[in-house]
Amino acid sequence: MANSQFDHFLHEATYSDQASDSTLDRDRLYGLYTSWCVINQQPPGGETSFWAAMKARLAPGRNGLRMKGPAAADYILASYPRLV
């Protein structure tokens, strides 16, 4: 089975840290995804399809995901424009 856009996103923009008390909530995870799409010049899937894909890939509840890579930097700078 070929990797989907969502698989590439999870591989390139997140990592699992089950030991941490901090994790990505829904808003941050979707925001990170949209930043990843912009950086990679990919059209983002709709929010409904994104959450359906995440439901199939992530355990319910605390997902243990953290941000990484260029999409993380883009998301943080877009979320906190005073940093620029």
N, C-alpha and C positions, 0 to 999 in steps of 0.2 A: 504494500500500500504506500503510495506517495505521501510525503509529508505535506500537510496543508500549511497555509499562511499562518494559522494559529499555532501550529507546532513550531514553525520557524520563529515566530514571535516569542513563545515561551523559552525556546532554546537560547535566543540571542539577547533577550532583554530581562530575563529573570533567572534567579537561582533559588534553590530550596535551602532554608535555614530553619529546620525544625526546632533547634535549641533556643532560638531567639523568641522573646516575648512580642517582638514587633513583626507585623505581617501586612501585606497589601490588602486594603479593603476594596470593596467593589469599585468605588469611584476612582481610586488611584490605579487599580489594575486596568480599567478601561481607558483612563487617561494615558497611561504608559503605552497601551496598545495603539492609540491614535498617534502618539508621538513616534512610535516605531514605524507606523505606516508612512508618515510624512518623510522621515529620514530615508526610508527604503523605497520611496516613490511607489508605494502600493496603495491601491484604493482600499479604504477600510471596509470591512464587512459591517453590516448593520449591527446595532447593539443587541438585537434579539438573537441573531446568528452567533455573535461573539459569546453571549452567555450560554447558549446551547452547547457551543464547542467547549467552553470552560467546564461546564457541568460534566461533560464526558471525559475531561482530562484532569480535573482537580477534585480532591476529596471535599465533601461538604464541610462547612465550618472554617476553622482556622487553616489557611492554605500553606502557611510557612514560606510564602514567596517574598523575595526581596528584589529590588531593582538592580540592574547592572547595565553597563555599556552606554553608547551614545544616546539611546532612547531615554535612559534615566536622566542624563544631563539635560536633554531637550525638555523633558517633562518638568523637571525641577525649575528650570529657567522660565518656562511658560507659566508655571503655577505661581512663581514668586518673582514678578517682573522687577522688583526693587533690587534684586541681586545683580541685574545686568548693568 
